[in-house]
């Protein structure tokens, strides 16, 4: 397995990502979209999720494709970022056709970053405008770390951030991940800087310092501190998958979250993963291919989580240090 050319989720042909951030707010929005609708599923394993339009991703629902997926800071306020993305899609003539009307299908998920030191005293919700700006910025290349939904993200030890990785399988299928890391727990081991995801690192994509030499039995969390949590992610492939198969891939990808964050899927995290299929490559052997895609998505996600923390940058008013300091 090799990394894609960009080592980003946009190595899946056709996918585009846009970020919009407000440094004073210490928050932002990340949008995944494409020039055409795509199939998506979702798996929610955290105890405190915040979502929009995730119910329609169930395989038995009428709408089988979506136009964009939104990851946002801002807790419940951030769900309004989907409104700005919908406005952008309408302006582009996109959406589910209902007679002469186009209705954009925009699922979204949020993380809690309201206690991260940013200015949250707005008089009007800033997230619709951030959502529209992120949609308008969508492109094959995008920045990681303290960008978009990862702008004000934190973990128990270091600042979180936006991470992404990709992998090309021997059969030519591309699998990739995008994540905003804002965990109750930690992406690093004990008091050190080694990542839990170190065994899956490709090259030196998150520092290349290797695995820890000692693994303590205790865990580090934000309990008793800032209490701002939830890691939200998207995994993607160009393999042609159904909505039900995307849901299985999203479920399998949670293995990567558990490998890279300790603890994960807690009652105080809204941990959630969307899975996306652009459908440009035919699946030759469905059971075997689906298993391999799910496993690879979990590895990509573990790597992306570490890469998001590794890429975070310091900013005035931060409540925790960056890994690179």
C-alpha positions as CSV (number, residue, x, y, z in Angstrom):
1,X,0.0,0.0,0.0
2,X,1.3,3.4,-0.9
3,X,0.3,6.9,0.0
4,X,-1.6,8.9,-2.6
5,X,0.1,11.8,-4.4
6,X,-1.2,14.5,-1.9
7,X,-1.7,12.2,1.1
8,X,-5.1,13.9,1.4
9,X,-8.7,12.7,1.1
10,X,-8.7,14.5,-2.2
11,X,-6.5,11.8,-3.6
12,X,-9.9,10.1,-4.1
13,X,-10.7,11.5,-7.6
14,X,-13.5,14.0,-7.7
15,X,-13.5,15.0,-4.1
16,X,-12.8,18.6,-3.0
17,X,-12.3,20.1,0.5
18,X,-12.6,23.7,1.6
19,X,-11.7,25.3,5.0
20,X,-12.9,28.5,6.6
21,X,-11.5,29.7,9.9
22,X,-12.1,32.6,12.3
23,X,-8.9,33.1,14.4
24,X,-10.6,35.3,17.0
25,X,-13.5,32.8,17.4
26,X,-10.9,29.9,17.4
27,X,-13.3,27.9,15.4
28,X,-14.1,27.0,11.8
29,X,-15.7,24.8,9.2
30,X,-14.5,22.1,6.8
31,X,-16.6,21.0,3.8
32,X,-16.2,17.9,1.7
33,X,-17.9,18.1,-1.7
34,X,-17.6,17.1,-5.3
35,X,-18.9,18.3,-8.7
36,X,-21.4,15.5,-8.6
37,X,-23.4,13.8,-5.8
38,X,-21.9,10.9,-4.0
39,X,-23.0,8.0,-1.8
40,X,-22.5,8.3,1.9
41,X,-23.1,6.4,5.2
42,X,-22.5,7.2,8.8
43,X,-21.6,5.4,12.1
44,X,-22.0,7.2,15.4
45,X,-20.2,5.6,18.4
46,X,-19.7,8.5,20.8
47,X,-22.2,9.3,23.5
48,X,-22.7,13.0,22.8
49,X,-23.1,13.6,19.0
50,X,-24.4,16.7,17.3
51,X,-25.6,16.1,13.8
52,X,-27.8,17.2,10.9
53,X,-29.4,14.9,8.2
54,X,-27.6,11.8,9.4
55,X,-30.9,9.8,9.5
56,X,-31.3,10.1,5.8
57,X,-28.0,8.2,5.3
58,X,-29.7,4.9,6.5
59,X,-29.8,2.4,3.6
60,X,-33.6,2.3,3.6
61,X,-34.1,6.0,3.1
62,X,-35.2,7.5,-0.3
63,X,-32.3,9.8,-0.9
64,X,-29.2,7.7,-1.7
65,X,-26.7,10.4,-2.5
66,X,-25.5,13.7,-0.9
67,X,-24.0,16.9,-2.3
68,X,-21.6,17.8,0.6
69,X,-20.6,16.8,4.1
70,X,-19.9,19.5,6.8
71,X,-17.5,19.2,9.8
72,X,-17.8,22.2,12.0
73,X,-16.8,23.6,15.4
74,X,-19.3,25.6,17.5
75,X,-21.3,22.8,19.1
76,X,-25.0,23.1,18.2
77,X,-24.4,26.6,16.8
78,X,-22.1,25.0,14.2
79,X,-24.9,23.0,12.6
80,X,-25.9,26.2,11.0
81,X,-22.8,25.9,8.8
82,X,-24.8,23.5,6.7
83,X,-27.1,26.4,5.8
84,X,-24.3,28.3,4.2
85,X,-23.1,25.3,2.3
86,X,-26.7,24.7,1.1
87,X,-26.8,28.3,-0.2
88,X,-23.6,27.7,-2.1
89,X,-25.0,24.5,-3.7
90,X,-28.2,26.3,-4.7
91,X,-26.2,29.0,-6.3
92,X,-24.3,26.3,-8.2
93,X,-27.6,24.7,-9.4
94,X,-27.0,21.6,-7.2
95,X,-29.4,19.5,-5.2
96,X,-31.9,16.7,-5.1
97,X,-34.4,17.4,-7.9
98,X,-38.1,17.8,-6.8
99,X,-39.8,19.0,-9.9
100,X,-38.3,22.4,-10.8
101,X,-36.8,22.7,-7.3
102,X,-33.3,21.7,-6.2
103,X,-32.8,20.7,-2.6
104,X,-29.2,20.3,-1.5
105,X,-28.5,17.3,0.7
106,X,-25.9,18.3,3.3
107,X,-25.3,16.1,6.3
108,X,-23.1,17.6,9.0
109,X,-21.6,17.0,12.4
110,X,-20.1,19.3,15.0
111,X,-17.5,19.3,17.7
112,X,-17.5,21.2,21.0
113,X,-14.9,24.0,21.0
114,X,-16.7,26.7,23.0
115,X,-14.3,26.7,25.9
116,X,-11.0,26.9,23.9
117,X,-10.2,30.6,24.7
118,X,-11.8,32.1,21.6
119,X,-14.3,35.0,21.5
120,X,-17.7,33.5,21.6
121,X,-19.7,36.6,22.3
122,X,-21.2,36.9,18.8
123,X,-24.5,38.7,18.2
124,X,-25.3,36.7,15.1
125,X,-24.4,33.1,14.5
126,X,-21.1,33.1,12.5
127,X,-21.3,29.6,11.2
128,X,-23.5,30.0,8.1
129,X,-21.0,32.5,6.7
130,X,-18.1,30.2,7.6
131,X,-19.9,27.3,5.9
132,X,-20.4,29.3,2.7
133,X,-16.8,30.4,2.7
134,X,-15.6,26.8,3.2
135,X,-17.7,25.6,0.3
136,X,-16.5,28.4,-1.9
137,X,-12.9,27.5,-1.1
138,X,-13.3,23.8,-2.0
139,X,-10.3,22.5,-4.0
140,X,-8.0,19.5,-4.4
141,X,-5.4,21.0,-2.1
142,X,-6.1,22.3,1.5
143,X,-4.2,23.0,4.7
144,X,-4.1,20.8,7.8
145,X,-3.7,21.5,11.5
146,X,-5.3,24.6,12.9
147,X,-7.6,25.0,9.9
148,X,-11.3,24.7,9.3
149,X,-13.1,22.5,11.9
150,X,-9.7,21.9,13.5
151,X,-9.0,25.5,14.2
152,X,-9.7,25.5,17.9
153,X,-9.7,21.7,18.5
154,X,-7.9,20.3,21.6
155,X,-7.0,17.0,23.1
156,X,-6.1,16.1,26.7
157,X,-2.4,16.9,26.1
158,X,-1.9,19.0,23.0
159,X,-3.9,21.1,20.5
160,X,-5.9,19.0,18.1
161,X,-6.4,19.9,14.5
162,X,-7.5,18.9,11.0
163,X,-5.8,15.8,9.7
164,X,-5.9,13.8,6.4
165,X,-4.2,10.9,4.8
166,X,-4.7,8.5,1.8
167,X,-3.7,5.1,0.6
168,X,-3.6,3.4,-2.8
169,X,-4.4,-0.4,-2.7
170,X,-2.6,-2.9,-4.9
171,X,-5.8,-3.2,-7.0
172,X,-5.8,0.6,-7.7
173,X,-8.5,1.5,-5.3
174,X,-7.9,4.7,-3.3
175,X,-9.0,5.0,0.4
176,X,-8.5,8.1,2.4
177,X,-9.5,10.0,5.6
178,X,-10.3,13.5,6.9
179,X,-10.7,14.2,10.6
180,X,-11.1,17.1,13.0
181,X,-9.5,15.9,16.3
182,X,-11.0,17.3,19.4
183,X,-10.9,14.4,21.8
184,X,-11.6,14.0,25.5
185,X,-8.6,11.8,25.6
186,X,-5.1,12.0,24.1
187,X,-3.5,11.1,20.8
188,X,-0.1,10.7,22.5
189,X,1.1,8.2,25.0
190,X,1.4,9.2,28.7
191,X,3.5,12.3,29.3
192,X,5.5,11.8,26.1
193,X,5.1,12.9,22.5
194,X,4.9,9.5,20.8
195,X,1.6,8.9,19.0
196,X,-0.7,6.0,19.7
197,X,-0.9,5.7,15.9
198,X,2.9,5.4,15.5
199,X,2.9,1.8,14.2
200,X,0.9,2.9,11.1
201,X,2.9,6.0,10.2
202,X,3.9,6.3,6.6
203,X,7.3,8.0,6.3
204,X,7.5,11.0,8.7
205,X,4.0,12.3,8.1
206,X,3.6,13.0,11.8
207,X,7.2,13.4,13.0
208,X,8.7,10.0,12.5
209,X,9.7,9.6,16.2
210,X,8.3,6.0,16.4
211,X,6.3,4.2,19.0
212,X,6.6,4.7,22.7
213,X,8.9,2.5,24.8
214,X,6.5,2.3,27.7
215,X,2.7,2.2,27.8
216,X,1.1,3.4,31.1
217,X,-2.1,1.8,32.3
218,X,-3.5,5.2,33.3
219,X,-5.2,7.5,30.8
220,X,-5.1,11.3,30.3
221,X,-8.4,13.1,29.7
222,X,-10.0,16.6,29.9
223,X,-12.2,15.6,32.9
224,X,-12.0,18.4,35.4
225,X,-10.7,20.8,32.8
226,X,-11.9,22.4,29.7
227,X,-14.4,19.6,28.9
228,X,-14.6,20.3,25.1
229,X,-14.8,17.1,23.1
230,X,-15.7,15.1,20.0
231,X,-13.7,13.8,17.0
232,X,-15.6,13.8,13.7
233,X,-14.3,12.3,10.5
234,X,-14.9,11.3,6.9
235,X,-13.4,8.2,5.2
236,X,-13.7,7.9,1.4
237,X,-13.0,5.6,-1.5
238,X,-13.4,5.6,-5.2
239,X,-14.8,2.0,-5.0
240,X,-18.4,1.8,-6.0
241,X,-20.2,1.1,-2.7
242,X,-23.9,1.1,-1.8
243,X,-25.1,3.2,1.1
244,X,-25.3,0.0,3.3
245,X,-21.7,-0.8,2.4
246,X,-20.6,2.8,3.2
247,X,-22.2,2.4,6.6
248,X,-20.1,-0.8,7.2
249,X,-16.9,1.0,6.1
250,X,-17.7,3.8,8.5
251,X,-18.2,1.3,11.3
252,X,-14.9,-0.4,10.5
253,X,-13.1,2.9,10.4
254,X,-13.9,3.4,14.1
255,X,-11.1,0.9,14.8
256,X,-8.7,3.6,13.6
257,X,-10.1,6.1,16.1
258,X,-9.7,3.6,18.9
259,X,-6.1,3.0,17.8
260,X,-5.2,6.7,17.7
261,X,-7.1,8.2,20.6
262,X,-7.2,6.9,24.2
263,X,-9.9,6.8,25.3
264,X,-12.3,7.2,22.4
265,X,-16.1,6.7,22.0
266,X,-16.7,8.0,25.5
267,X,-20.0,9.2,26.9
268,X,-18.6,12.8,26.6
269,X,-17.4,12.5,23.0
270,X,-19.7,12.7,20.0
271,X,-17.4,10.5,17.9
272,X,-18.8,10.0,14.5
273,X,-17.5,8.9,11.1
274,X,-19.0,9.4,7.6
275,X,-18.0,7.1,4.8
276,X,-18.1,8.3,1.2
277,X,-18.0,6.5,-2.2
278,X,-17.5,8.3,-5.4
279,X,-18.2,5.1,-7.3
280,X,-15.7,5.5,-10.1
281,X,-14.1,2.0,-9.7
282,X,-16.0,-1.3,-9.9
283,X,-15.8,-3.6,-7.0
284,X,-14.6,-7.0,-8.3
285,X,-14.9,-9.2,-5.2
286,X,-17.4,-7.5,-2.8
287,X,-16.8,-9.4,0.5
288,X,-13.0,-9.3,0.3
289,X,-12.8,-5.8,-1.2
290,X,-15.3,-4.4,1.4
291,X,-13.2,-5.9,4.2
292,X,-10.0,-4.5,2.9
293,X,-11.5,-1.0,2.3
294,X,-12.8,-0.9,5.8
295,X,-9.5,-2.0,7.3
296,X,-7.6,0.5,5.2
297,X,-10.0,3.3,6.2
298,X,-9.3,2.5,9.8
299,X,-5.5,2.8,9.2
300,X,-5.9,6.0,7.2
301,X,-8.0,7.5,10.0
302,X,-5.5,6.6,12.7
303,X,-2.7,8.2,10.7
304,X,-4.9,11.3,10.0
305,X,-5.7,11.8,13.7
306,X,-2.0,11.9,14.5
307,X,-1.3,14.1,11.5
308,X,-3.9,16.6,12.7
309,X,-2.4,16.9,16.1
310,X,1.2,17.0,14.6
311,X,0.2,19.9,12.2
312,X,-1.5,22.2,14.8
313,X,-0.1,25.7,15.2
314,X,0.1,27.9,18.2
315,X,-2.2,31.0,18.5
316,X,-2.8,33.7,21.1
317,X,-5.0,32.6,23.9
318,X,-4.5,28.9,23.4
319,X,-5.5,26.7,26.4
320,X,-3.0,23.9,25.6
321,X,0.4,23.6,23.9
322,X,1.0,22.4,20.3
323,X,2.8,19.1,19.7
324,X,5.6,20.8,17.7
325,X,6.6,23.2,20.5
